[in-house]
Amino acid sequence: MPKLLDLDSQRRNAILNAALKEFSSQGYDNASTNVIAKESGISKALMFHYVSSKQELFLVVYDFFSDLLKKEYFELMNYDAKDIFTRLRQSYLLQMKLSEKYPWILDFNKLSRTTHSNEVNEELEKRTHKEHSSCYPELFDGIDETKFRKELDIEKCKQFIFWSNVGFTNEILDDIRNSESQSLNYELVIEKLDGYFDELRKVFYISRNE
């Protein structure tokens, strides 16, 4: 196990969050270990005491967040709920919980981009074929389509709902990332979220009065 993962959770998470932010926003090739060390609040020399190289740091970050998403998101999602908005609400709650502690975790999929390093690309290939590249297909798989208005194109409706989902997720993430306390008012967010879902149901679902 890399020394980085043996650190106390506060220091470990500081390094992991800074690295995930830098790698996802800049890409592996352009990511700066100087920036990662600075944002982690440690010296570069100390950081490289915990990992041997930029490549090892990248792969440790990839594996850590891949495993975290699997355990704390994908395995906790309950797909027995057939109403798409019920599923999305559950998805939001799991995402918010993760994002409070790891503000850049929902940018994890950007780590899979091709790099200039053949070694890194080979390591990514070993990993990515086993994993979920997106939660979109599963979220919309097996939903109750009888609730939708008969005249609507359901596949296009799913896309519209997905786009609104992405927009609201980005809004939540911006609130988390721009907050000094990195703490969300859950009740306010959920109230806002439920309001959005109520309006979306009016747009896409058959009215009870019909």
C-alpha positions in Angstrom: 0.0 0.0 0.0 1.4 3.5 -0.9 2.6 5.5 2.1 0.1 8.2 1.2 -2.9 6.0 2.1 -1.3 5.3 5.6 -1.5 9.0 6.6 -4.1 10.4 9.0 -7.3 11.1 7.1 -7.0 14.9 7.2 -3.6 15.1 5.6 -4.3 12.2 3.2 -7.6 13.9 2.0 -5.8 17.2 1.6 -3.3 15.6 -0.8 -5.9 13.5 -2.6 -8.3 16.4 -3.0 -5.6 18.7 -4.3 -4.3 16.1 -6.7 -7.8 15.2 -8.0 -8.5 18.9 -8.6 -5.3 19.4 -10.5 -5.3 16.2 -12.5 -9.0 16.5 -13.5 -8.8 20.2 -14.4 -5.3 20.2 -16.1 -5.0 16.6 -17.3 -2.2 14.3 -16.3 0.4 15.9 -18.7 -0.1 19.5 -17.6 -0.8 18.8 -13.9 1.7 20.5 -11.6 3.0 18.6 -8.6 4.1 22.0 -7.3 0.5 23.2 -7.3 -0.7 19.9 -5.7 1.9 20.2 -2.9 1.1 23.9 -2.3 -2.7 23.3 -2.1 -2.1 20.3 0.1 -0.2 22.5 2.6 2.9 20.5 2.5 6.3 20.7 0.8 6.9 19.0 -2.6 9.7 17.0 -1.0 7.4 15.7 1.7 4.8 14.8 -0.8 7.3 12.7 -2.7 8.1 10.9 0.5 4.6 9.6 0.4 4.6 8.8 -3.3 7.6 8.0 -5.5 6.5 9.9 -8.6 3.8 12.0 -10.4 2.7 8.8 -12.1 2.3 6.9 -8.8 0.4 9.9 -7.3 -2.0 9.9 -10.3 -2.7 6.2 -10.1 -3.2 6.3 -6.3 -5.7 9.1 -6.8 -7.4 7.2 -9.6 -7.7 4.0 -7.6 -8.7 5.7 -4.4 -11.6 7.6 -5.9 -12.7 4.8 -8.2 -13.0 2.5 -5.1 -14.8 5.3 -3.2 -17.3 5.9 -5.9 -18.0 2.2 -6.2 -18.6 1.7 -2.4 -20.2 5.0 -1.6 -22.3 5.6 -4.7 -22.8 2.8 -7.2 -23.3 0.0 -4.6 -25.6 2.2 -2.6 -27.9 3.2 -5.4 -31.3 1.4 -5.2 -32.6 0.8 -8.7 -35.8 -0.9 -7.4 -37.3 2.6 -7.5 -38.8 2.9 -11.0 -39.7 6.6 -10.8 -36.9 8.5 -12.5 -37.2 11.5 -10.1 -37.1 9.2 -7.1 -33.9 7.7 -8.4 -32.4 11.1 -9.2 -33.2 12.4 -5.7 -31.4 9.4 -4.2 -28.4 10.0 -6.6 -28.2 13.7 -5.5 -28.2 12.8 -1.8 -25.3 10.3 -2.3 -23.4 12.8 -4.5 -23.8 15.6 -2.0 -22.5 13.5 0.8 -19.4 12.6 -1.2 -18.8 16.1 -2.6 -18.8 17.7 0.8 -15.7 15.7 1.8 -14.2 15.4 -1.7 -15.4 18.5 -3.7 -13.9 17.3 -7.0 -15.0 13.7 -7.0 -17.7 14.2 -9.6 -14.9 15.2 -12.1 -13.4 11.8 -11.6 -14.2 10.6 -15.1 -11.9 13.3 -16.5 -8.9 11.2 -15.2 -9.6 8.6 -17.9 -8.5 11.0 -20.7 -5.6 9.8 -22.8 -2.2 11.1 -21.8 1.2 11.5 -23.5 2.6 8.7 -21.3 2.2 5.2 -22.7 2.7 3.7 -19.2 -0.1 5.8 -17.8 -2.4 5.0 -20.7 -1.8 1.3 -20.3 -2.6 1.5 -16.6 -5.8 3.4 -17.4 -6.8 0.8 -19.9 -6.5 -1.9 -17.4 -8.8 0.0 -15.0 -11.4 1.7 -17.2 -12.9 -1.3 -18.9 -13.9 -2.7 -15.5 -15.6 0.5 -14.3 -18.6 2.7 -14.8 -17.7 5.6 -17.1 -21.0 7.3 -16.4 -24.0 6.8 -14.2 -26.4 8.0 -16.9 -27.3 4.6 -18.5 -28.1 2.9 -15.1 -30.0 5.9 -13.8 -32.4 5.7 -16.7 -32.5 1.9 -17.1 -35.8 0.2 -16.4 -37.7 3.3 -15.3 -41.5 3.4 -15.3 -42.2 5.0 -18.7 -46.0 4.7 -18.3 -46.0 7.9 -16.2 -44.9 10.0 -19.2 -47.3 11.9 -21.3 -48.3 9.7 -24.3 -47.5 12.3 -27.0 -43.9 12.8 -25.8 -40.7 11.2 -27.2 -39.5 9.4 -24.0 -35.9 9.1 -25.1 -35.7 12.9 -25.7 -37.4 13.4 -22.4 -34.7 11.4 -20.7 -32.1 13.6 -22.3 -33.8 16.8 -21.2 -34.1 15.4 -17.6 -30.4 14.4 -17.7 -29.3 17.8 -18.9 -31.3 19.5 -16.0 -29.7 16.9 -13.6 -26.2 18.0 -14.8 -27.1 21.6 -14.4 -28.3 21.3 -10.9 -25.4 19.1 -9.9 -23.0 21.7 -11.2 -24.9 24.4 -9.2 -24.5 22.3 -6.0 -20.8 21.7 -6.8 -20.2 25.4 -7.3 -21.8 26.1 -3.9 -19.6 23.5 -2.2 -16.4 24.6 -3.9 -17.0 28.3 -3.4 -18.0 27.9 0.3 -15.3 28.7 2.8 -16.7 26.1 5.2 -17.4 23.6 2.4 -20.6 22.8 4.1 -24.0 22.7 2.5 -27.4 23.5 4.0 -28.9 20.1 3.2 -32.5 21.1 4.0 -32.3 24.1 1.7 -30.8 22.1 -1.2 -33.3 19.3 -0.8 -36.2 21.7 -0.7 -34.9 23.4 -3.9 -34.4 20.0 -5.5 -37.9 18.7 -4.6 -39.3 21.9 -6.1 -37.5 21.3 -9.3 -38.7 17.7 -9.5 -42.3 18.8 -8.8 -42.1 21.1 -11.8 -40.4 18.5 -14.0 -43.1 16.0 -13.2 -45.7 18.6 -14.3 -43.9 18.9 -17.6 -43.3 15.3 -18.4 -45.8 13.2 -16.5 -49.5 12.5 -17.1 -51.6 14.7 -14.9 -53.6 13.0 -12.2 -56.6 14.8 -13.5 -56.2 13.3 -17.1 
